[in-house]
Amino acid sequence: MNKTTFAGLELKNPIIISSCGRTAKAENNKAFEEAGAAAVVLKSLFEENITRETEHLSHSTDHAEAADYMQSYIRSHALADYIQLIKDSKKLCTIPVIASINCHSKGEWIDFAKSIQEAGADALELNIMGLPDFKSYKVGDYEQLHLDIVSQVRKVVNIPLIVKLGSNITNPVALIEQLKIYGANAVVLFNRSYQPDINIDTMEFKAGSLLSDSSDLSNSLRWTGIASALVDGMDYAISGGVHSGEDVVKAILSGAAVVEVTSAIYKNGNGWIQQALEVLTEWQKKQHYQNICEFKGKMNAAAIDNPDFWLRTQFLKYFASNED
């Protein structure tokens, strides 16, 4: 009853554990499977961290040959550890194991994708994160970066490619259409960025909320409801704000095939998975749906009488007469 497909993967249900600290251990991934998860996304291999570490070591030596050796060693060591995580997780798990790369540029790291495929990953998720904050930025440069990365990765792998987008894309629909053309099989809406905050007593920076809450769901619902109606042949996942079985139902109604969850697990433990699935199953029975395909996208912008509901950005209609 709960089976679904996502990026060409056959899944027993729509709940995927998204990339997080806990998916960095194979035994945790097995525990997620035993708790009912349909797939796991491994903790991301961070291009930025590798680059920063290699640059730091390069500056610590005056010998170019030694610097090149250390850079090569760090990159190889990071990749080797990640390959081992894939292999260990595949040995323990029967559900799909999705590798993840957090990237912000084109570069040599793309060669990692080929090694990840050879290690047995069932799919690869690309987290393309960044803030285009330079003055020479031209409109469209950031979106083009996504296309260039996907194009280069697709040349070296044939496993499903999933792109996890940030919420700072000007027009997600246009980018998703292009990503499909360039070889992406699915998109995740949206990646949760670091939340900066300031401690005014100590005058120091601190992290804001690390975990999502239900209020984060609406933006992903909006764009999934719009994009799934306009871009055919692309699978959608909702990430951020999924904290109940009802949220899973909402995601599917908007057009998503799956949800990616982390915060709900951190807050409630692995038992949350079965609780959410029970709510989903009971709702399906109540609405007389035999499978997820029957109601996936049933409330996206193409399926409802008034698609303006998804497009509305102002509260004017509801609050214009409120003078208090």
Stockholm file with secondary structure:
# STOCKHOLM 1.0

chainA/1-324         MNKTTFAGLELKNPIIISSCGRTAKAENNKAFEEAGAAAVVLKSLFEENITRETEHLSHSTDHAEAADYMQSYIRSHALADYIQLIKDSKKLCTIPVIASINCHSKGEWIDFAKSIQEAGADALELNIMGLPDFKSYKVGDYEQLHLDIVSQVRKVVNIPLIVKLGSNITNPVALIEQLKIYGANAVVLFNRSYQPDINIDTMEFKAGSLLSDSSDLSNSLRWTGIASALVDGMDYAISGGVHSGEDVVKAILSGAAVVEVTSAIYKNGNGWIQQALEVLTEWQKKQHYQNICEFKGKMNAAAIDNPDFWLRTQFLKYFASNED
#=GR chainA/1-324 SS CCCEEETTEEESSSEEECSSGGGGSHHHHHHHHHHTCSEEECCCEEHHHHHHHHHHHHHTCSCHHHHHHHHHHHHHHHHHHHHHHHHHHHHHCSSCEEEEEEESSCSGGGHHHHHHHHTTCSEEEEEECCCCCCTTCCTTHHHHHHHHHHHHHHHHCCSCEEEEEETTCSCHHHHHHHHHHHTCCEEEEEECCCCEEEETTTTEEEECCSSCCGGGHHHHHHHHHHHHHHCTTCEEEEESSCCSHHHHHHHHHHTCSEEEESHHHHHHCTHHHHHHHHHHHHHHHHHTCSSGGGTTTTTSTTTSSCTHHHHCCCCHHHHTTCCC
#=GC SS_cons         CCCEEETTEEESSSEEECSSGGGGSHHHHHHHHHHTCSEEECCCEEHHHHHHHHHHHHHTCSCHHHHHHHHHHHHHHHHHHHHHHHHHHHHHCSSCEEEEEEESSCSGGGHHHHHHHHTTCSEEEEEECCCCCCTTCCTTHHHHHHHHHHHHHHHHCCSCEEEEEETTCSCHHHHHHHHHHHTCCEEEEEECCCCEEEETTTTEEEECCSSCCGGGHHHHHHHHHHHHHHCTTCEEEEESSCCSHHHHHHHHHHTCSEEEESHHHHHHCTHHHHHHHHHHHHHHHHHTCSSGGGTTTTTSTTTSSCTHHHHCCCCHHHHTTCCC
//
